[in-house]
Amino acid sequence: MGAMQDWLAAAAAERERCHRVRRTDSERSPAGRTDLLDLASNDYLGLAADPRLREAAAAALARFGAGARASRVVVGTTQAHEEIEHELARLTGQPSCLVFSSGYAANLGVLTALGSAETLLITDAHVHASLIDGARLSRSPVQVVPHADLDALERALRTRAEARALVAVESVYSVSGDAADLAATATLCARHDALLIVDEAHGIGVAGDGRGAVHAAGLAGAGHVVVTATLSKALGSQGGAVLGPAAVREHLVNTARTFLFDTALAPAAAAAAAAACRVILDEPDRVQRLHALAAVIATAADIPRSAGAVQSIPVGDPEAAAEAADGL
Ligand SMILES: Cc1ncc(COP(=O)(O)O)c(C=O)c1O
């Protein structure tokens, strides 16, 4: 066996030993099933199979074809892309929107396009892998502050040597389910001339009547706040987005490598997400029902009600967590 094969085998054995083997079997998918109760996916509003999303996707498929054919800046932009950017900006109250092929690509794109050697990038310790990877690729000096520690954030901003600063947080954290104090974080960013990037992957469609936590905090349209989003969770589709000042959008169109050198989002996915934005605005009771159901789970599991749809039960160690999951 070669060195790489040996290394693969050792890594697999170690995963087995720690009960951390991940599987990709379709048996566990709730798609098309009526015999399963879906407590594990991110289809928070049950929109992935909604007839209005399917019809919008089918119409876009018929009109534009299966794929976008090229990068957005070559010939990949269709009216479906313009429509989702309009609808998502309307939903979140933001002046402009740019969609990417995933939320992961949106986070990589925004941090690499706005970061530089002269820009300190401060991230909360609990941010998603895509923001961590974006920070690594950004060429910025990176400082990770303890989770939700506003004093540490203030210190990092106040003592920085760099002319510019970016701060990256999540509005609703994807694992622990708690919410960032966006008002206080944005105030600190304004005071220290920093741009705040809020990942609303778990906030849009969930927080603030579905319009997101940034909107609920009165920060939509603020010149020093940028939102990143995914179309693949509450919006029931696929894709990602960056929302905020028009100057940021313009900069990303011209410099974000995960936008420029990536084939545009499939038009059908864009059309389905646009339909989801309309459903969220037209049917506010969907979001209320989500919160009522989350409260039922929190009560049943005897845990505090979290800020969003993620109800987290900290188990303490990975083996016990894997056992609990198997038991479920
Ligand atoms: C907080 C957060 N940001 C970004 C992403 C990436 O979004 P996408 O799945 O659209 O790539 C996810 C999860 O997928 C997430 O949980």
The ligand as an ORCA input file, in Angstrom:
! r2SCAN-3c Opt
* xyz 0 1
  C     -24.306     29.393      9.378
  C     -24.179     28.815      8.024
  N     -23.623     29.552      7.052
  C     -23.478     29.085      5.806
  C     -23.908     27.824      5.468
  C     -23.691     27.326      4.069
  O     -24.848     27.442      3.300
  P     -25.075     26.478      2.035
  O     -25.555     25.176      2.565
  O     -26.078     27.188      1.203
  O     -23.764     26.355      1.335
  C     -24.510     27.007      6.456
  C     -25.012     25.632      6.218
  O     -25.123     25.016      5.277
  C     -24.647     27.514      7.754
  O     -25.198     26.776      8.728
*
